[in-house]
Each structure stands twice: as structure tokens, then as C-alpha cells.
Amino acid sequence: MVDGLEGNTLNSGAKASARSRFESTKQRFFGQVLLSMKLPTVIAAAEQHLAEGKSVVMQLVTTAESILDRRLGQLAPDERAELDIDLSPREAM
């Protein structure tokens, strides 16, 4: 991507793609860190409600980005022209 001798960018598309992947990975990492910081409070509140005889409902949400990446990676170039992708997490079920 970058010439080691002169420092010139040889493939700007590849460099931009690498930076984009790095930034998205960094965002996912810090998202997980923030989630893990919230969990003790959520668990304590759920336990308190259960002790009071109340019901607790929790929802897990995903953007399905990793599923989309896997599905796109499995497609041939001619299949990408007419996309018909199932984003359900069937392999996890």
C-alpha cells in the first residue's frame, strides 16, 4: 500500500479500505468496553426487580454487519449484481 523507500501511497483504495476496517474495529472494541461497564448496573437492577417479584425483559440487538460481511464474501462477482442476501443468524441457531 505504501512504498517503504519513498513513503508514497501505491494503492489509495487499499489504504482507505485498511483504515476503514481499522476504525470500524476500533469502534466495535470501544462499544464492547462501554457495554461491559454498564453490565454490573444492569445485572444489579435485574436482580433487584426479580427479588421484588417483578419480571425482567432484556433485549440483545445486533447490526448484522459481520453476517453481511460473511454473506458478501461467499458471493461470486456475477451474484453481486443481483443481491439477495439472507441476514438471519441461521448458523447461530
C-alpha positions as CSV (number, residue, x, y, z in Angstrom):
1,M,0.0,0.0,0.0
2,V,2.8,2.4,0.8
3,D,6.3,2.5,-0.8
4,G,8.8,1.8,2.1
5,L,11.5,3.8,0.4
6,E,9.7,7.0,-0.6
7,G,6.6,6.8,1.6
8,N,4.3,7.3,-1.4
9,T,0.9,5.6,-1.5
10,L,0.8,2.9,-4.1
11,N,-2.8,1.9,-3.9
12,S,-5.0,4.6,-2.3
13,G,-8.1,2.3,-2.4
14,A,-6.4,-0.4,-0.4
15,K,-5.1,2.1,2.1
16,A,-8.5,3.7,2.6
17,S,-10.0,0.2,3.0
18,A,-7.5,-0.7,5.6
19,R,-8.1,2.5,7.5
20,S,-11.8,2.0,7.3
21,R,-11.6,-1.6,8.7
22,F,-9.3,-0.4,11.5
23,E,-11.6,2.4,12.5
24,S,-14.7,0.1,12.5
25,T,-12.8,-2.5,14.6
26,K,-11.8,0.2,17.0
27,Q,-15.4,1.4,17.3
28,R,-16.6,-2.2,18.0
29,F,-13.9,-2.6,20.6
30,F,-14.9,0.5,22.5
31,G,-18.5,-0.3,22.1
32,Q,-17.9,-3.6,23.9
33,V,-15.9,-1.8,26.6
34,L,-18.8,0.6,27.2
35,L,-21.2,-2.3,27.3
36,S,-19.1,-4.2,29.8
37,M,-19.0,-1.1,32.0
38,K,-22.8,-1.0,32.0
39,L,-23.5,-4.6,32.8
40,P,-22.9,-4.6,36.5
41,T,-25.6,-1.9,36.9
42,V,-28.0,-3.7,34.6
43,I,-27.5,-7.1,36.4
44,A,-27.9,-5.5,39.8
45,A,-31.1,-3.8,38.7
46,A,-32.5,-7.0,37.2
47,E,-31.7,-9.0,40.4
48,Q,-33.4,-6.3,42.5
49,H,-36.6,-6.4,40.3
50,L,-36.6,-10.2,40.5
51,A,-36.2,-10.1,44.3
52,E,-39.3,-7.8,44.3
53,G,-41.3,-10.4,42.3
54,K,-41.2,-8.3,39.1
55,S,-40.5,-9.6,35.6
56,V,-37.3,-8.6,33.8
57,V,-37.1,-8.4,30.0
58,M,-33.7,-7.8,28.3
59,Q,-33.2,-7.3,24.5
60,L,-30.0,-8.1,22.6
61,V,-29.6,-6.1,19.4
62,T,-27.2,-6.6,16.5
63,T,-26.5,-4.6,13.4
64,A,-25.8,-7.8,11.5
65,E,-22.6,-6.2,10.0
66,S,-20.5,-9.3,10.5
67,I,-23.2,-11.5,9.0
68,L,-23.4,-9.2,5.9
69,D,-19.6,-9.3,5.5
70,R,-19.6,-13.2,5.6
71,R,-22.5,-13.4,3.1
72,L,-20.9,-10.9,0.7
73,G,-17.6,-12.8,0.9
74,Q,-19.4,-16.0,-0.2
75,L,-20.8,-14.4,-3.3
76,A,-19.3,-14.7,-6.8
77,P,-18.8,-11.4,-8.7
78,D,-21.8,-12.2,-11.0
79,E,-24.0,-12.9,-8.0
80,R,-23.2,-9.5,-6.5
81,A,-25.0,-7.9,-9.5
82,E,-28.4,-9.1,-8.1
83,L,-28.1,-9.2,-4.4
84,D,-30.5,-11.5,-2.5
85,I,-28.9,-12.0,0.9
86,D,-30.4,-13.6,4.0
87,L,-29.1,-11.8,7.1
88,S,-30.7,-14.1,9.6
89,P,-28.3,-15.6,12.1
90,R,-29.1,-19.2,11.0
91,E,-25.7,-20.6,11.8
92,A,-26.0,-19.5,15.4
93,M,-29.4,-21.1,15.8
